[in-house]
Amino acid sequence: MRRRILLGVIMTGRRNSVFPCASIRAEHWTGSLVRRNARALFLFLISLLVFCNASSKTHPQSTSSGVHAKWTIELKKYGWTPAKSESDKKFFKDFTLAKLEGLDQNTRVLFISNDELVVYHTKQEGENYRTASREVEAFFVNAQDGSLLQTKLWPVQMRKSEIDLRDSEARLVPLQGDRFLILANGTIMTYDRDLNLINQETLEPSSSTGPWSVQAVAGGAQVFLRHEPGPAVTYEWRASDTLQLLRKTPGYRDPHFHPQYLVSAGENAVFTGSSSGIKMITPDQQLKTICEDKFCRGDGHLQVFASRYIVFSGRTGIGVIDIAHGLVWSKTIGTNLNPNDVQFGHIVSSISGTRFGVWMTSYRKTLFDGVKVHQSPVLLIYDATNPKLLCSIPMKLYGDFNFALSPDEKHVAIFNDASLTLYALD
């Protein structure tokens, strides 16, 4: 379905972003939460739909290097079905901003342990988006051979935002010790790998007080909760094993930083960005710039590691930042390329290591770090401690895709359109 692919571009707030037809999950700290009016958004959507209709062909891919596929499974044999297609005419018949924000049609993948991963998506029953019932359908898969271990359903609410850093309803989050968390119906629940419920806690109703988002920090030993009940925002750090509250602070606020801006969390601080660089906000509300290099300015995605590193993917490339010492290394596009012709996507790291993956696309044929890139996304794998590219994996088709790194950093799982593939990293 074309709309599920292009909506992420709208939410990034990046002007002239290329390839709306590449599946994009937008988790931006720029977080322009004040949306354009519905009429302007509607017209923008129409223009992107026209573009996608003209750009649906596949293209030659670069060859993968440094990896080999251990297995591939078609998820349909386990009962997975893609989101129901809906004509554009029908979709826009009752169009509202709430309907746009509540769309949740992508499939996601994550590792619970080195031996087990889960692929999940949200199913909607009923055509009226306001009254339709929704549930997360999760498929737990043996990482050794791709066999299905079990499935599980959780009833969920309609999401308030397409951006995961703002709303984590219907999302699974990996934790330390082969555990995971899910936010469903306004309740956070933690499970072990055998799907035994460990803890649960009902949060203040998001229907009346605004959305909650959850991030794993400190290698999954803690969880960070962001609550947006209105103009004010709160941050909470909790122990992931007991959900006990460790610390709670109001969202940072100054003349240049509204509390509703989105943040990426670490164990002892949250991180955000601005036109002047990447900033750290400490629990005692101190603001400190940790990277003011030109590369660190502007739109981008942040991934905070359990160690001292942060990875940033921006308009011109990717880079690793040491919280105490600033930019460590970066890889950027050539001077012959227009930044509007390329796009670097979201970052995924292992839960406690230093390896990470980031995807990129390029409107024009180009080489990035020795890898051929042209239109369809290419996944690049690095280690934060070394700028050498570990491997590259091309995506075969336009469409929905997602990926995850195993806790031991030896495997990457990729969901691509309707199949799941496990790659061993050399």
C-alpha positions in Angstrom: 0.0 0.0 0.0 1.5 3.2 -1.1 0.4 5.4 1.8 2.1 3.3 4.4 5.4 3.8 2.6 5.3 7.6 2.2 3.8 8.8 5.4 7.2 8.7 7.2 8.5 11.3 4.9 5.7 13.7 5.9 6.5 13.2 9.6 10.2 14.0 9.3 9.6 17.6 8.5 12.5 17.5 6.1 11.9 19.6 3.0 12.6 18.0 -0.4 13.2 14.6 1.1 13.8 12.1 -1.8 12.2 8.8 -2.4 8.9 8.8 -0.5 8.5 5.4 -2.0 11.3 4.0 0.2 9.8 2.7 3.4 10.8 5.2 6.1 10.2 5.1 9.8 10.5 8.7 11.1 11.8 9.0 14.6 13.1 12.6 14.5 14.2 14.7 17.4 13.3 17.7 15.2 9.8 16.7 16.1 7.8 19.4 14.5 4.7 18.5 16.4 2.8 21.5 15.1 1.5 20.1 11.9 0.4 22.0 8.8 -3.3 22.5 8.4 -5.2 19.5 7.1 -5.9 21.0 3.7 -2.2 21.6 3.0 -1.3 18.1 4.3 -4.0 16.7 2.0 -2.5 18.4 -1.0 1.0 17.3 -0.1 -0.2 13.7 0.2 -1.8 13.8 -3.2 1.4 15.1 -4.8 3.4 12.3 -3.2 0.9 9.6 -4.2 1.3 10.8 -7.8 5.1 10.6 -7.4 4.9 7.1 -6.0 2.7 5.8 -8.8 5.4 6.9 -11.2 8.3 5.4 -9.2 7.2 1.8 -8.4 9.7 -0.1 -10.6 12.6 -2.0 -9.1 16.2 -1.1 -9.9 19.5 -2.8 -10.0 21.1 -3.3 -6.6 24.6 -3.2 -5.2 25.9 -6.6 -4.1 25.9 -7.5 -0.5 29.4 -7.9 1.1 30.5 -9.3 4.4 27.3 -11.3 5.0 25.6 -14.5 4.0 22.0 -15.4 4.3 21.3 -18.3 6.7 17.7 -18.7 5.9 14.7 -16.9 4.4 11.0 -17.5 5.2 7.8 -16.2 3.7 5.7 -15.0 6.6 2.5 -15.8 4.9 3.0 -19.5 5.7 2.8 -18.6 9.4 -0.4 -16.6 8.9 1.0 -13.1 8.4 -1.0 -11.1 6.0 -0.2 -7.6 4.6 -2.3 -4.6 5.6 -5.6 -4.4 3.8 -5.4 -2.2 0.7 -7.8 0.8 0.5 -8.3 3.0 -2.5 -7.1 6.6 -2.2 -10.6 7.8 -2.8 -11.9 5.8 0.1 -9.0 6.8 2.3 -9.5 10.5 1.8 -13.3 10.3 2.1 -13.1 10.6 5.9 -9.6 12.0 6.1 -8.5 13.7 9.3 -5.2 14.4 10.9 -6.0 11.9 13.6 -6.6 9.2 10.9 -3.2 10.0 9.4 -1.4 9.9 12.8 -3.2 6.6 13.7 -2.1 4.7 10.6 0.0 1.7 11.8 0.5 -0.6 8.8 4.2 -1.5 8.8 5.7 -4.8 10.0 8.6 -4.7 12.5 11.2 -7.1 13.7 13.4 -7.3 16.9 15.5 -9.8 18.7 14.4 -11.0 22.1 17.6 -13.1 22.5 20.3 -14.4 20.3 18.2 -17.4 19.6 14.7 -15.8 19.2 13.3 -12.9 17.3 9.8 -11.6 16.9 8.0 -10.1 13.8 4.9 -8.1 14.6 2.3 -5.7 13.1 -1.0 -4.1 14.0 -4.2 -5.6 12.6 -7.3 -3.5 12.2 -10.8 -5.0 12.1 -13.5 -2.7 10.8 -13.5 0.0 8.2 -14.3 3.0 10.4 -10.9 4.0 11.9 -12.6 5.7 14.8 -14.4 2.5 16.0 -12.3 -0.3 14.5 -10.7 -2.7 16.9 -6.9 -3.2 16.7 -4.5 -5.8 18.0 -0.8 -6.5 17.7 -0.1 -9.8 16.1 3.4 -11.1 16.9 5.2 -14.1 15.4 8.0 -15.5 17.6 10.6 -17.2 15.4 13.6 -19.5 16.1 16.7 -17.6 15.0 18.5 -20.9 14.3 16.3 -22.1 11.5 13.4 -19.6 11.0 10.8 -22.0 12.4 7.7 -20.6 14.1 7.8 -21.0 17.9 4.4 -19.3 18.8 2.1 -16.4 18.1 0.4 -13.9 20.4 -2.2 -11.2 20.1 -2.5 -8.0 22.3 -5.5 -5.6 22.0 -4.2 -2.1 21.4 -5.6 1.4 21.1 -5.4 3.7 18.1 -2.1 5.5 18.1 -1.9 9.3 18.6 1.2 9.8 16.6 3.0 8.1 13.7 6.3 8.9 15.5 7.6 6.2 17.9 9.5 8.7 20.0 6.2 10.4 20.8 3.8 7.4 21.0 4.8 3.8 21.7 1.3 2.3 21.7 1.5 -1.1 19.9 5.3 -1.3 20.1 7.6 -4.0 21.4 10.9 -3.0 23.0 13.8 -5.4 23.7 15.1 -5.5 27.3 18.1 -7.0 29.1 18.1 -10.7 30.0 16.1 -12.0 27.1 13.0 -10.0 28.0 10.8 -7.5 26.2 8.2 -4.9 26.9 5.0 -4.0 25.1 2.8 -0.9 25.5 -0.8 -2.0 24.8 -4.0 -0.3 25.7 -2.1 2.2 27.8 -0.5 -0.6 29.9 3.2 -1.5 29.9 3.9 -5.2 30.3 7.2 -7.1 30.5 7.6 -10.7 29.4 10.3 -13.3 29.3 11.2 -15.2 26.1 8.6 -17.9 26.9 5.9 -15.2 27.0 5.4 -15.4 30.8 4.2 -12.1 32.1 6.7 -10.6 34.6 5.3 -7.2 35.4 2.6 -4.8 34.2 1.5 -1.2 35.1 -1.4 0.8 33.7 -0.3 4.3 32.7 -2.5 7.4 32.9 -5.0 7.0 30.1 -3.5 8.4 26.9 -7.0 9.0 25.5 -7.4 11.9 28.0 -3.9 12.8 29.0 -1.8 12.4 25.8 0.6 9.7 24.4 3.3 7.8 26.2 6.5 6.6 24.5 9.1 4.1 25.7 12.8 3.6 25.0 15.2 1.0 26.4 18.3 2.5 28.0 21.4 1.2 29.8 21.5 -1.9 27.7 17.8 -2.7 28.5 18.4 -2.5 32.3 16.2 0.6 32.4 13.3 2.0 30.4 12.7 5.7 29.7 9.1 6.9 29.5 8.1 10.2 27.9 4.5 11.4 28.7 2.9 14.3 26.9 -0.3 15.1 28.7 -0.5 18.6 27.2 1.8 21.6 26.9 3.9 20.1 29.7 6.0 16.9 29.2 7.5 14.6 31.8 10.5 12.1 31.6 10.7 9.0 33.7 13.4 6.4 34.2 12.3 3.0 35.5 14.0 -0.3 36.3 13.1 -2.7 33.5 12.8 -5.8 35.8 10.4 -4.2 38.3 9.1 -1.1 36.5 10.0 0.8 39.8 10.4 4.5 39.3 14.0 5.6 39.5 13.8 9.2 38.5 11.2 11.7 37.2 11.8 15.1 35.7 9.8 17.7 33.8 10.6 18.1 30.1 13.3 20.6 29.5 12.2 24.1 28.4 13.8 27.3 27.4 13.1 30.0 24.7 14.6 27.8 22.0 13.4 24.4 23.2 9.7 23.6 23.6 9.1 20.7 26.0 7.1 18.8 23.3 10.2 18.4 21.2 11.3 14.8 20.9 14.3 13.3 22.6 16.5 10.2 22.5 17.2 8.9 25.9 20.3 7.6 27.6 20.8 6.3 31.2 21.7 9.7 32.6 20.4 12.2 30.1 18.3 12.8 27.0 19.7 14.1 23.7 18.2 16.3 21.0 19.4 18.4 18.1 19.2 21.9 16.8 20.6 24.1 14.0 23.6 24.6 16.2 24.4 21.0 17.0 23.5 18.0 19.1 22.7 18.7 22.7 22.5 16.8 26.0 20.0 17.6 28.7 20.9 16.3 32.1 18.4 15.3 34.8 19.1 18.6 36.7 18.0 20.5 33.5 21.4 21.5 32.3 21.8 21.9 28.5 25.2 21.1 27.0 26.3 21.0 23.4 28.2 17.7 22.7 28.7 18.2 19.0 28.7 21.5 17.3 30.5 20.3 14.1 28.8 21.4 10.9 28.0 17.7 10.3 25.9 17.6 13.5 23.6 20.5 12.6 20.2 20.1 11.0 17.7 17.3 10.5 18.6 13.8 11.5 18.1 10.7 13.6 19.9 9.8 16.8 20.6 6.4 18.4 22.0 6.4 21.9 24.2 3.4 22.8 24.5 1.7 26.2 28.2 2.9 26.1 29.3 6.5 25.7 28.5 6.7 22.0 25.7 8.3 20.0 25.2 7.7 16.3 23.7 10.5 14.1 22.4 10.1 10.6 21.9 13.5 9.0 21.4 15.1 5.6 24.9 14.4 4.3 25.9 11.1 6.0 26.4 9.3 9.3 28.7 9.9 12.3 29.6 8.7 15.7 29.8 11.1 18.7 31.5 10.5 22.0 29.4 12.1 24.7 32.5 13.5 26.4 34.6 14.3 23.4 32.4 15.2 20.5 32.5 13.9 16.9 34.7 10.8 16.6 34.3 9.9 13.0 31.9 10.5 10.1 31.2 9.3 6.6 29.6 11.9 4.2 28.5 12.1 0.6 30.8 13.5 -2.0 30.8 17.2 -2.8 29.4 16.4 -6.3 26.1 15.3 -4.7 23.2 17.5 -3.7 22.1 16.5 -0.1 18.5 16.7 -1.4 19.3 13.7 -3.7 20.2 11.3 -0.9 18.5 10.2 2.3 19.9 8.5 5.4 17.3 6.7 7.5 16.8 5.5 11.0 19.5 3.7 13.0 19.3 0.4 14.8 21.9 -0.9 17.2 22.4 -4.0 19.2 20.9 -3.7 22.7 24.3 -3.4 24.5 27.1 -3.5 22.0 28.6 -1.0 19.5 27.5 -2.3 16.2 24.7 -0.5 14.3 22.9 -0.4 11.0 21.6 2.5 9.0 19.9 2.6 5.6 20.3 5.1 2.8 19.0 5.8 -0.7 20.2 8.0 -3.5 18.2 9.5 -6.4 21.3 9.4 -8.6 23.7 6.6 -9.0 26.5 7.0 -6.5 29.1 5.4 -4.4 28.9 5.8 -0.6 31.8 4.3 1.3 32.5 2.1 -1.7 28.9 0.8 -2.0 26.8 1.3 -5.0 23.5 3.1 -4.1 20.7 3.9 -6.5 17.1 4.5 -5.4 16.2 1.4 -3.5 17.6 1.4 0.1 20.9 -0.2 1.1 21.6 -1.3 4.7 25.0 -0.4 5.9 26.5 -2.0 9.0 29.3 -0.3 11.1 30.9 -0.5 14.5 30.9 2.7 16.5 34.5 2.1 17.5 35.8 1.9 13.9 34.8 3.8 10.8 35.4 0.8 8.5 32.3 -0.5 6.8 31.5 -4.0 8.0 29.0 -5.0 5.4 26.3 -3.8 3.1 22.9 -5.4 2.2 20.7 -4.1 -0.6 16.9 -4.1 -0.3 15.4 -5.9 -3.3 12.1 -4.0 -3.6 10.4 -0.9 -2.7 8.0 -1.5 0.1 7.8 -2.1 3.8 11.1 -3.1 5.4 12.6 -3.2 8.9 15.7 -4.7 10.5 17.3 -5.7 13.8 20.7 -6.7 15.2 21.1 -9.6 17.5 22.4 -8.9 21.1 25.7 -10.7 20.3 26.0 -8.6 17.1 26.6 -11.7 15.0 23.3 -11.6 13.0 21.0 -9.1 11.4 17.4 -9.9 10.6 15.6 -8.1 7.8 11.9 -8.0 7.0 11.5 -7.0 3.4 8.0 -6.7 1.9 6.7 -10.2 2.9 9.8 -12.2 3.8 12.2 -12.5 6.8 15.9 -13.2 6.2 18.6 -13.8 8.8 22.1 -12.9 7.7 25.3 -13.9 9.5 27.8 -11.1 9.9 31.4 -12.1 9.0 
